[in-house]
Amino acid sequence: MGDRLKPGMKAIAVSRDFLGRGFKRGTKVKISGLPGEYVVLDKMNKRWRNKIDIYMGRDVQAARNWGRRHVTITVVKA
């Protein structure tokens, strides 16, 4: 069974090519342009490459305002 997402959670899904780059489930990351740390909780369909999906809760307007962007993702070292 997967994780239940709740508004306010900072979670992302990554395309499968990121898995080989050390972005495994539970990895904490920073995303340029967004405050705080996000956690990798899911992987995307295999058709996607070099993409992430940022969970923004029920705030549809925030997601639309964010749109599609090129961002830098940095793994947070423990």
NORPESUL-V796830 format. One record per pair of residues at least 24 apart in sequence whose C-alpha atoms are under 10 Angstrom apart, sorted by sequence separation. I is the first residue (numbers start at 0). GAP is how many residues later the second one is. If there is no record, write none. Layout:
I/GAP  I/GAP
This chain:
18/24  9/25  17/25  9/26  10/26  11/26  12/26  13/26  15/26  16/26  9/27  10/27  11/27  12/27  13/27  14/27  15/27  16/27  9/28  10/28  11/28  12/28  13/28  14/28  15/28  8/29  9/29  10/29  11/29  12/29  13/29  14/29  15/29  16/29  8/30  9/30  10/30  11/30  12/30  13/30  14/30  15/30  9/31  10/31  11/31  12/31  13/31  14/31  15/31  16/31  17/31  11/32  12/32  14/32  15/32  16/32  17/32  33/32  14/33  15/33  16/33  17/33  32/33  13/34  14/34  15/34  16/34  17/34  13/35  14/35  15/35  37/35  4/36  13/36  14/36  15/36  32/36  38/36  3/37  13/37  14/37  32/37  33/37  36/37  37/37  38/37  2/38  12/38  13/38  14/38  31/38  32/38  36/38  37/38  1/39  2/39  12/39  13/39  31/39  32/39  36/39  1/40  11/40  12/40  13/40  30/40  31/40  32/40  11/41  12/41  30/41  31/41  10/42  11/42  12/42  29/42  30/42  31/42  10/43  11/43  28/43  29/43  30/43  9/44  10/44  11/44  28/44  29/44  30/44  9/45  10/45  28/45  29/45  8/46  9/46  10/46  27/46  28/46  29/46  7/47  8/47  9/47  27/47  28/47  6/48  7/48  8/48  26/48  27/48  28/48  5/49  6/49  7/49  26/49  27/49  4/50  5/50  6/50  7/50  22/50  26/50  27/50  4/51  5/51  6/51  7/51  22/51  26/51  4/52  5/52  6/52  22/52  21/53
